[in-house]
Amino acid sequence: MGLLEESCKSYDSEMFCRRQLVIQLGVLASCLTATAALAQTKKLSSQKVMAGTEITSVVNSIVILSDLRDWASVRRCFADQVDVDYTSLTGGKPKTIAAEALVQRWKTAFESTFKTTQHLLGTHVITLQGDTATCLSHFQARHTTLDTTKGIWTLGGHYHDDLVCLSSKD
């Protein structure tokens, strides 16, 4: 099993699963990411540092595994129900859907529309509160379309991911 797959499975018999995906096409002001130096200056516990590392790994895994079209591994990164909000991209209203349906929707869209995709994430800002967490990340996504007349579609902005710590999934 690869490192990316493992990051979506478990950490110390618990797992942070991505519960909400929000795409907003605004520009986010400068952010700080958790580093060892920041952990020392803020006197963060090693447990919080490890949780932050695991959260970053799950959020990153979702996008890279999607780019690699590894849909089974993408699915393992989510809780069974997912709150999604694409209103800044497509309008409509936020909704809750089954993770299976979300991943299938992504699979269909990716495979019918794009030759390749590359999602880059960075500058993760993580807030922990009990068994929940929020991760705010910058993103840039490049989509090369199958229809060569449409060229490349590039998006940028930030993801706002709400996560919940769940028991390990089998």
LINJO-V397730 format. One record per backbone hydrogen bond with DSSP energy under -1.0 kcal/mol. NH is the residue of the N-H (numbers start at 1). CO is the residue of the C=O. Records with the same first field share a line. If there is no record, write none. Layout:
NH->CO, CO
//
This chain:
6->2
7->3
9->6
10->6
11->14
14->11
15->166
17->164
18->77
19->162
20->162
21->83
23->85
24->158
39->35
40->36
41->37
42->38
44->39
49->45
50->46
51->47
52->48
53->49
54->50
55->51
56->52
57->53
58->54
59->55
60->56
61->57
62->58
63->59
64->60
65->61
66->62
67->63
68->64
69->66
70->65
71->69
74->70
75->71
76->72
77->74
78->75
79->18
82->97
83->19
84->95
85->21
89->86
90->86
91->87
95->84
97->82
99->80
102->98
103->99
104->100
105->101
106->102
107->103
108->104
109->105
110->106
111->107
112->108
113->109
114->110
115->144
116->144
118->142
120->140
122->138
125->136
127->134
129->132
132->129
133->163
134->127
135->161
136->125
137->159
138->122
139->157
140->120
141->155
142->118
143->153
144->116
145->151
146->113
148->146
150->147
153->143
155->141
157->139
158->24
159->137
160->22
161->135
163->133
164->17
165->131
166->15
168->13
//
